[in-house]
Amino acid sequence: MTFLDLVRQRESCRDYLPDPVPDEVLQRCLEAFRLAPSACNRQPWRAVVVRNPATRAQICREALLPGLPMPWLAKAPVLVALANVFLLRDANLLPEAQKLDVYIRVYVYALVIPVVSVAGVLFASWLRRREGRRLRRQGVPKDEIHRRLDVQAERPPVNWWVLGGGLAFAVLSLGVGLGDVPAAEEIVFVVSMTIVVTLMVRLTRDLAPAARETLLGTALVIFVFRALPTPGAGQTWWMIDVLGFDQQFLSVLAVIGSVLTLAGLFIFRRFMAERSIYYIVAVLTIVATLLSLPIVGMFYGLHHWTAAHTGGVVDARFIVLVDTAVESPLGQIAMVPMLAWIANSAPAQLKATYFAVMASFTNLALSASQLFTQYLNDLFLVTREVRDPVSGAVKVPADYSQLGELMVVVVAIGFFVPMATIVLARIARLRSA
């Protein structure tokens, strides 16, 4: 019999004996699998031997193709699950321990981001030294070289308030984190906000009144806009468990969002340059509210209606992809006017300090967003199903009944709070960049 005859005559088995598979037979099968060819011998897969009956039954329920039941697999005495673990590809097919390995690997890869940041600083320093050597070879005087290459004519004095505030923040965060203090997040947020606001008050003393009002009005509106709560992890759980999204699809959404966010900074550069921050935040608020409605609608069955009327084209994934593609370019637009104002209007010797303090202030807004999200999740209870890893029994049932109300409240807060802040800022006659 030739190999081609063997391929033509193969059949798929749909019935299995309950007898256990001997280890030596299983090892021979795994050895054949191990020797299977792959591109460049990368072998981007893992073999997971599953003997536990409850786990095999769970795999048959959850890890197979939607709409393609395979109950006969649960009768097999052993399953060998092959999973491609190229980042998050097919991560939903892996056991929990394997998923943890994938997430750890993604986290390790993410550590390259600060490495790239530090490398950028080192590269800029190397370019500066190289340019200095080039100018010296041309006979340019030392003073002239410093004048051309130095960012500032003279080194600004050390701002001990900024250094002291940073040290106080570090000590507080470590003490609260290591001491298992109740309400630790709230304590760190309040103290951090106090430190940053104190630094902002001291920095803005030397500004002209008009410039001070512009900075404060801009910072206030941006802070409120970035501090808005989100539905939290419950919405992601619902997308995975109910809509059928997997980790790979969610990672694709994240990549689309990141790329289009960068593209949006380029596409909307004129819009950011010509409009005030009040106008920009108002537009972003309206657009974000409109783009949140399809997600809320899907909780109440919008994707079933659209799929039924479009031959299955406009399904849940289509709606989320389009929604992400439209919303992502607007992601970081609100930050640009304030940074541009600092670059143009802050005192020359304090620009870096202004950047650091205002960046800390706006980052605290993200901490506020997490706290508000947590409070809303305490009011609207959303739980995901948790099973016992051994028996497969349900320990915590899935409950998404309040998720719709949570998303509606989040959308309402996301619209009315920024708009009210803009109105109050105008009443207080605070200007904006």
N, C-alpha and C positions, 0 to 999 in steps of 0.2 A: 504494500500500500504506500503510495506516495504521500507527501505532506499535503498536496492539493486535494487528494482524495479524502484525507483525514479532515481537512477544513470543510469540505462539502458535506460530509456525512455526520458532522457533530450535531448534537441535540442538547437542548437546555433541559435540565432536570427540574421537575416540579414536585417531586415526592421524595421524602428522605426517611431513612430508618432512624429510630431514636438512639441507636447504639453510639456510645462515645467514640470519637476519632482518636486512635492511638497517637501518642506524641511523635513517634518516628514517621508516621504517614504525614502528619501535619508539617513536620520539619522538611520533608521532601517537597511538599507543595510550596512552602515558603522559600526553599532554595531555588525552585524553578521561577518563582516570582522575582526573587532577588536578581536573577540573571537576565531578566527581561530587558531588552534594549531600551534606551532613552537617549534623547538628543544630548550629545557631548557627555554622555554617561552621567548626567546630573542627577538622575533618579529622584525627581521631585515628589516623592510619595512616602507614606508610612504604612506598615502593615500592623493592624491591631486585631489580635485574636480575642474573640468574644465568646465565652462559654456560658456566662450567667443567663438563665432563661429570661429573667425579667428585663435584663439589658437588651437581649436579642429582640424581645417583643417591642421594647421602646424604639429600637432602631427601625423596625418595620413600620411603626406608626409615624415616626417623625423624620427620619433621614432619607426617605425615598421620594420619588417624583410625585407631586400633587396630582390627584386624579388617577393614579396608577397603583392601586392596592396590590400588595404582594404578601398575603397572609401565609403562603407556603414557606416563606423564608424563616418564619418563627419556629417552624418544625425542625429546621436543621440543627444538628447537635452542636455545631460551631460555626461562627461567621468570621470572615477575615475582611475587615473594612479597609479599603484602600483610599487614602485621603491625600490630595495634593495640598501641601502646606506652604505654597508660595505666598507668603504674607497671609492675607485673609481669604485666599481662594478656597472655597469649599470648607471653610472653618466650621460651618454649622454641622458638618458630618462627623466631626471629631468628638471623642469623649471629653469630659470636662478637663481631665488632666492634660490632654493634648491641646485643648483650646488655651489653657493657661500658658503652655509652652509657646504657642503662637503669639499670644498677647505680650508675653515677656520679650519675644524676639522683636516685635514691632516697637516696643518701648526702647529696646537697646538701639535699634536703628534710628529712633527719634533723637537719641543723644547726639547724633551728628549735627543737629541744628546749632546748639551752643558752640560746638567745635568749629563750625563754619563761621559763626559770628566772631569768635576769637581769632580765627585765621584771617578774617577780613581786616581786623585791626593790625595784626602782624604784617599783612601784605601792604597795607597803607604805610606803615612805618618803614618797611623795606623800600617802597617806591620813593618816599621822602629822602631817605639816605642816599639812594641811587641818584636822585636828581641833584642832591647836594654835591656828590662826588663829580657829577658832570659839570656843574657850575664851577667848581674849584679847578677842574682841568682847563676850563676856558679862561681862568684868571680872574673870575669875579671875586671881589673882596668879601671877607667873611661877614661883615655887617650887612652887605647887600644880599647875601645868600639867606641870612636869617630873616631879613625883611620880606623876601619873596616867599619863603617857605613857612614861616611861623604864622599860625592862625591869628595870634594876638601879638601886638607890639611888646607888651610886657605881661608877665605872668600875673593873673588876678590873685588877690589874697585868698587864703583858705577860709571857707565858710564853715565855721565850727558849728553853727546851728544845723546845717545840713548833715554834717558828719555825725553830730550828736544825735540828731533825730533818727538817722539810719541805724546807729548803734543801739539806741533804745528800742527800735522796732525789732532788731535781730534778737536782742536779749529777751524781750517780751515773748516773741514767737516761740523761741526755744523753751523758755520757762513754762509757758502755758501748754505747749505741745508735749513736753516730757512729764509734766506734772499731772496730767489727766484731770484738768480743771473743768468743772461743769460750765456749760455755756462758753466754751473756749473760743469758738468761732466769733461769737458776738463780742467777747472781750477784746480779741485781737482787732476786729474791725473798728470798734469804737475808739480804742487807743490809737490805732494807726491813722484813723481819720483825724483825730485831734492833733497828732504830730504833723500830718501833711497840711492841714488847714493853718496851723501855726506857722509853718514854713512859708506858705503862700502869703499870709498876712505880712510877714517880715519882708518877703521879696518884693511885694507890690507897693511898699511904702515909698520907694523912690520913683515910682511911675507917676506920670501926669494923671490928673483925675480922669480924663477921657480915656486914656490907655488902660487905667485900672478898671474902669467900668466895662470896657470892651473885653478884657481878659476874664473878669468875673462872670459876666453874662454868658460868654462863650463856654467857659468851663462848667457853669451850672447846667446849661441846657444839654451839653454833651454827657455830663455825669448822669443826669436823669435818663437820657435816652439809652445809655449803656447799662443802667442799673435795672432795666425792666426784667421781670421774672419770665421764666420759660415753663412749659409743662413738665420739664424734668425727664428722668429716665423712663417714666411710665409710658410716654409717647413712643419712645424707641422700642420698648418691650411690646407694645401693641402692634407696631409695624412689623416686628419679627414674628410674633405669635399669631396675629390675626390676619395681617395683610400678606404674610409669607415672605417678607424681605429677609435676606440673609446678610451676614457680616460683609461679604464681598460687595454686595449691592450698596450697602451703606457706606463702605469705604470708597466706592466709585462716586457716590454723591459728595463725599468729603473732598475728593480730588477735584471734581467739577467745581465745587464751591470755592476752593482755594485758587484754582487757575482763573476763574471768572472774576474773583475779587481783585486780583492783580490787574486783569484786563479792564475792570471797571474804573480803577484809578487813572488809567490812561484815557479811556473813552470819555469819562465825565470830567476831565481836567478843566475844561472851559466852564462847565456848570459850577464847579467848586470855586473857580477863581472869580466869577462874576456875581455870585449870589451870597447873601448873608447866611450865617449859620442858622439863624431862626428859620429862614426860608428853606434851607436844605433839610433840616431836621423835620420840618412840617411835611415836606414832600416825602421823605423817607418813611415817616410815620404812616402816612396815607397808603403808600405803596406796600409797606410791610403788612398793614392790616388787610388789604385786599388779597395779598398773596397767602395770608394765613387762612383765609376762608375755605379754599379747596381742601386743606388738610382737615379742618373741622368738619367739612361736608362729608369727607370719606368716612368719618366715624359714624355718620348717620346714613351711609350707603350710597354716597354720590358716585363712587367708582363703579358700583354695580349698574347704575343707571347709564353712565357714559359708555361702559363696555357693551351694554345691551344695544345701544343706539349707534355704535360705531364698529360693529363687527368684532369687538374685543380689542380694538386698537388703543382706545383711550381707557386703559385700565389703571389700577393703583400706581404701578411703577411709572407709567407714562405721565400721570398727573404730577407725581413727586419729582420726576426728572425735569419737566418743564418748569415747575415751581422753583426748583433749585437754580436752574439756569437763568431764570428771570431775576430772582432775588439776590443771588450771589454778587453780581457786579456792584451792588449798592452797599456791600458789607462794611467797608472801612471809610466810606466817603466822609462821614461826619467828623472823623479825626483830622482830616487834612487841613481845614481852615485854621484850626487852633495852632497846629504845628507851623503853618505858614506865617501866622501872626507873630509867633515867637521868633521865627527866623528873621522877620522883617523889622519888628518893633521892640523886642526885648533889648536891654542894654548889652552892648557888644561883649563886655567882659563877663556877662552872666547868662549868656544864651544856653550853655550846656546845663547850668543849674536849673534854669527855667524848664528846659526839656525834661530833666530828671524828675523835678517836683510835679510838673503837670502830668507826666506819664504815670507817676505813682498815684496821683489823684484819679485819673481816668481808670487805672487798673483796679483801684478800690471800688469803682462802680461795678466791675465784674464780680467782686466779692459780695457786694450788696445784692446783685442779681441772684447769686447762688443762695444767699440767706432768704431772700423773698421767695425763691422757688421752693426752698425747703418748707417755709411756713405754709405756702399754698398746698404742698403735698401732704402736710399734716391735716389740713382742712378737708381735702378731697383725697380719699384713700384709694390708691391704685396698687394692686399686688400682682406679682407674676407667679405662675405655678412653680412650686418647688417640690421635687420628688426625693424620696429616700434613695441614696445611691445603691443600696444593696437590694432592697425589696421592690423598689419602684413605686411604692405607695405614695400618694399625694400627701405631703405635709402641709403645704400652703396652697390653697386653690387660687387660680387666676381670677381676678376681679377687675374688669375695666369699665364697670357700670358708671363710675363717676368721672371717667376721663373726659367725656364730652363736655360736662359742666366745667371741668378744670380748664380745658382749652378755650372755651367761650370766655371765661373770666380773664384768662391771660390775654386774649385778643382785645378785650374791652380795656384792660389796664394799659396795654401797649398803645392804644389809641388816645385815650383821654388824658393820661398822666403827662406825656410829652406836650400835648397841645395846651393843657392847663399851665404847664411850666413856662411855655413861650408867652402866653398871655400875661402871666404874673411878672415875668421879666420885663415885658414891655411896659406894664403899669408902673413897675419900679424904675423905669427909664434906664435900665441897663442896656448897654449897646452890645453888639456882637461883631465878630470878625467877618 
